[in-house]
Every structure is written in C-alpha cells, then in structure tokens.
Amino acid sequence: MTSITPFLWLDNNVRDAVAFYKSVFPNAKIETVNDFMATFELEGQRFHALNGGPQHKFNEAVSFFLSVETQEQVDYFWEKLTDGGEPGPCGWLKDKYGLSWQVVPAIAIEMMQDNDREKANRVMQAVYQMSKIDVATLERAYAGH
C-alpha cells in the first residue's frame, strides 16, 4: 500500500523531540526511537524523524494543521506547543524545535467557509487580529457584534 509519512529532519535531538511530542499529544504512540531516528504517531498521523544535524531548518512553508473542537483544546495545545517556542499570527506557532503548527478550532473553518461572505469576512478579519484563536471572539464577529 502506498502511504505518505512526514519525515522530520532534526538537529541531533530526536529523542528529546519525540519525548516532547509524546508529552503534548495524549494519543501519541512511539514505535521506535534510538540515537539516529524514530518512528512515532501523533493523533493517528505517523511520523519519521532523523538526527540529521544543523544543515536544514524547518520554516513556515510547511506546517501541521491541528484541528480541535473546543477553546480548552486550543488553550492546551497552544500552551504546550509554544513552551520553548514562539507564538505567531492567526493561530500559527513554532514549537521549540522550529516546527510550525496551526492550532485552529473546527468552528473557525466552518464560519470562514459560510456562504454568507459578510459573516465569513468578519471572522477572517477577527482571525487576522489574533495570535492564539479565541472562539468567543470569532462567534461575536460571526454574529456581527
């Protein structure tokens, strides 16, 4: 069977990175981890990671979109993934390994895809003003308040 698996090039800290991601994601599974590489799963998505050295760094051209259901989940993942990392705009952040993530509640996508473009545009404008996504603020924008 053909499959696509993200392969992460890390700077000689694969063990630490896998331990970090395991601590963040409740449903993490570690298949193998050693001094050279690892295979693990986060929320059902399989990853490979390599201790490749400092030659290559992550950048924002690729990110992992983390769809969540509640504000509590937004808050949890935002806090955990920015620990040692840095917040960015519009729900984006970088973790301490430089990997980019988008922590977005599913309701935000639903609102931005609404056929009523005025509602959708108000939500998009609200997102542009945020770092961490705030569901209550998006709901107010959607309602026109």
PyMOL commands that set and color helices and strands:
alter all, ss='L'
color gray80, all
select helices_A, chain A and resi 14-24+71-82+106-112+117-128+135-143
alter helices_A, ss='H'
color red, helices_A
select strands_A, chain A and resi 7-10+29-33+37-42+45-51+63-68+86-87+92-94+100-105
alter strands_A, ss='S'
color yellow, strands_A
deselect
rebuild
show_as cartoon
